Amino acid sequence: MDELYPWQAELWQQLSGRQEHAHAYLLHGPQGIGKLALAQRLMAFLLCKAPAQGPCGQCKSCLLLAAGSHPDNFILQPEEADKAILVDQVRRLVDFVSQTAQLGGRKVVLIEPVESMNLNAANALLKSLEEPSGNTVLLLVSHQPSRLLPTIRSRCVQQPCPLPSPAQAAQWLAATLPEVGDEARADLLALANGSPLAARVLHSQDALAQRAAVVEGVKRLLKQQQSPTQLAESWNGVPLIWLFDWFCDWSQRLLRYQLTQDEDGLGLSDMRKVLQYLAQKSPTGKIVAAQDWLLQHRQKVLSKANLNRVLLLETLLVSWLALPGQG
């Protein structure tokens, strides 16, 4: 049975206590808060022959699901990590929805993340989402519901998934990563925007060490000890979305500091002095222009656009090198 995280207990009581279920749920919230585990638990609950507060784990349906051979569930995810869900995959889903449940109960479909469907795939899903045949429930998991077609959102019961409190997140991560120091865990949670599962993934990907190398590179850039081209090439192993997330965060903190002069708002200690210097030396207009460019191109990164990575980062770094000073 999938783990129920402490911050999901109240929502689970609501979901498991319903006498009747909608034909489609959109479970949404930031990445790394356990939405997929919640959806998998709900799928098991909906398929279970003797559910109580959760799936029983003992009936034929639960045993088949645990073995990965349940005939009445369909899980749709990208065939490759960070790739799109394609229209042919959705067509197979549509065929599944049109069939009769083999165990005589519900059919349950789980799509994650639903925003990874390309436009053709999303349009192919609409008919099944509006009028699923038989006793079918579709569970759509989304990290970014704003990227979904309005026609998809409108056909679902939209269910926001709770974030853990800071105390819950810290406690869970401490139990999960006891070998990591308190300060490092706090930094991981900050980078993950408070999402503890995302923080655990960042740790497994050595994010703190990679960020330290990026921060050191930015300092060398501003001291003109390394060129934008050299630095862009040296960051080849750093995920592009991390770089855009960090620079977007830094640009926002620059603008906030110019307005408030609040040093606590400068974020993690590794960039505070750099950001304070840039905020004091850079015209607001330049920072806003840099932030607009970052947000625009971050969206392209998220949508898997075909981008020239080195040229993209070189352009970013040239604009940051030019921030201090007038003009």
N, C-alpha and C positions, 0 to 999 in steps of 0.2 A: 504494500500500500504506500502511495506517495506521502511524503512528509507534509504534515500540516504545520506551518510556521506559526509561532505564537501570535504574531500580529494579524493572522488570518482567522483567528478563532471566531470572532463575532460575525464576520461575513459568512463563514462556513455554516454557522447555526442558521443564518437566514436562508442560505441556498438549500441546505439539507432539510429544512423544515417546510419547504413549499409543498403544497398538495399537488399542484400542477406546475409544469415547467414550460417556459417559452420554447418556441421552435428554434430560436437562435439567440445566443448571448455573445456580446462583445466584451470580453474581459480585458480591461486596459489599465495602463499605469506605466511608470518608468521601468526600464529594463533592470533586472537584478533584484526584484522583490518577491519572486516566487510565483508569478502568474502561471507559468507552464505547469508547475507542480499542482497548483490549485485546479487548473483545468483537467489535468490527468486524474486527479482524485474525484472531481465531479463526473468525469466520463465513467470511471469505475462505479461510482454511486448510481448513475443513471442506468447502467447495464446490469447491476447486481440484482439477483433474484430475491434477496432477503436483506435489504438495506435497513440499518437502524440509524445511528448517528453518523455512520459512514458505510462504505462497502464492507460486506461481511468477510471477504477474503477466503471463504470456504465453499461457496456454491460453484456450480459448473461454470457459470459466466465469469466469476472472479478468477477461477483457476485458468480458464482459457485466456483471459486477458493478461494474467501474469506470465503465461507461457508465450505470449505474443501471437496467438493463433485464434483470437476471437473473430468469428465471421461477421459480426455486426458492428465493428468499429473501424474507422478509417482515419488515419493520421496523415495530414498533408503538410509537408515542410519542404523547403528548397532541397533539391537533389544534391547540391554542393553548398558548403558554407558560404554565406555572404552572396549567394546568387539569387536570382529571381525564381518565384514559382511560376511555371510556364502553363500555357493554355492546355496542352495535352495532359498535364497532371490534373487540372481541374475537370477536364472531360472524363477522366477515369473516376473522379469523385462523383460527378453527375450520374454516371452509370451506376455507381454504388447506391446512391440515394434512391434511384428508381426501382431498386430491387426490394423484395420482401425480406424482412428480418428472418434469418435462418433459425434463431432460437425462440422466435415467437414474441419477443419483447421489443424494446427500442433498438434503433440504429443510432449511433453517435458518431459525429464527425468532429475532428479537432484540427484546426488550421493555425499554424504558428511559424513565423509572425505573419499575420494576414496582409500587412502592408508590403510584404515582399512579392506579392502577385503583380505581374506586369498588367498593363491595361486590358489586353485581350483576355487574360486569365480572370481578372476581376469582373469583366462583363459576362464571361461564361458562367460565373458563379451566381449571378443575380437571380436567374429563374429558380434555381434550387433553393436559394436563400429566401425568396418570397413565398414559394409554395413547395416546401419539401414534402415528398410523397411518403405516405405511411407515418408511423410514429418515429420521426427522425428529429434529433436535436443537433444543431450545429454550434460548436464552441469555437469562437474566433478569439485569438489572443493577439493583442496589439501593444507594441511599445510606443507607437506614434499614430494614434487614431486620426490626427489631423491630415495624415497622408492618404487616408482612405476615401474612396468615392462617397459622396453624400448618400447615394442610393444604397450603398452597403450599410452605412451607419444607421440609416433610417429603418432598415429591415431587421434590426437587432434590438434586444433589450441591452442597453448600455450599462455595464456594471463596472464602475471604478474599483480597482483593487487597492487595498490600504497599504501605505508605507509604514514601516516600523517607526516607532519613536526613536530618537537618538539613543536612549538608554537601551531599548530592545536591540537595536542594531549593534551597539557596542558589546552588549552581553553575548549575543549570538556569535559575533565574529571572534570574540575572545575565546569562546568555547570551541570554535572551529579552527582557529589558528593560534593555539596556545604558545607556539614557539616564536611568534612574532611579538615584538615589543609594543607597549601601549602607544607610543608616539607614531610608530609605523602603521599600526592599525587605524589610528585616528586619521592619518594622512590618506590611507587607502579609502576609508569611508568618505572623506572629503572629495577625493577624485571621483568616487562613484556616486556623488550627490546623495549620500545617505543610504544607498541600496546595498545591503550586506552581501547578497549573493554576487552582485557585480564586483564588490570589493574583493571577495575571495578569488574571482576570476582574474582580476587585475594582479593580485599577488602571484597567482600561478603563471602569469605572463611576464613577471619581473618588471611591472610597470614603474615602481619607484626608482629602480636603477636606470631605466630608460628615460624617465622624466629628469633625473639628475643630469644625465648626459645632455638632454635638450636644454635645460636651464643653463648649464655651463656653456653650451654653444651660443645661446642668446647673449650671454655676457661677453664672450669673445667677439661676437658680431658687433656689439655696440662699442667695444673698445677698438674696433677695426683690426683685430688680430686674426680674423678669418673672414673670407668673402662669402656673400650669399650663396654662390654656386658651390663652393667647397662644403659649406654647412649643409645645404640641401642634399648633397650627395652622401654626406656622412650620416644622415638620418634615414638611410634606406631601409633599415630594419625596424623603424618605429611605425606602428600603424598610423595611416594617414588621418583617420578619424580622431585618434588621440591628439595629434598635433593641432587639428582644427578646433577640437574641444578646448584645449589648453589656451590657444591664442584667442579664441572667442571669449573665454573666461577672463583672460588678462586684459583685453581691450575694454570689457565691461567694467572691470575693477578700476582701470585708469579713469574712466569717465566718472565713476562713483566717487573716487578720491578727489577729483577736481572739484566736485560739488560739495563734499562733506568734510574733507581733510581728516577723515576717520581712518587711522592706520589699521584698526582691527578689520576693516573691510578690504584689506589688500590680499587676503587669502593666505595660502600656505607660506611659511617663513622663507622658503627657498627663493621666492621672487619678490619679496616685499620691498627690498631696497631698490631693485631694478625698476619696479613699477612706480615707486615713489619718485625716483629720478625722472622717469619718462613723463609722469603726470605733471611734474613741475616745469619741465622743459619743452613740452609738446603743445602746440595749439589744439584746442578742442576739435576744430574742424578736421584736422588731419586724423585724429583718433577716430572720429565718427566715420570718415571715409574708409579708413582701414577696417573698421568693424563692419561696415556695410559690405565690403568686398569679402570679408571672412564669412559672414553669414550666407551670402549668395553662393559662395563656392563650397561651403560646408554642406549645403543642400545638394549640390552636385555630387559630392563625395558619398552622401547617404543614398542617393539614387543610383549609385554604381555607374556614373557617367564615365566614359572613356577619356581619362585625363592624363596629360603628361606630368607625371609626379614631380620630377626634378624642376621642370619649368614652373609648375604651380608653386612649389615651395620657394623657389628663387624669387618669384614675384612677391610672395608674402614677405620674405625677409628683406627685400629691397625697400618695401613700404615701411617696415618697422625700423630699418636703419635710418630712414629719412624722417622719422617722427620728431626727434628733437630739433629745435630751431624753427625759424619763421619760414613762410613761403608755402 
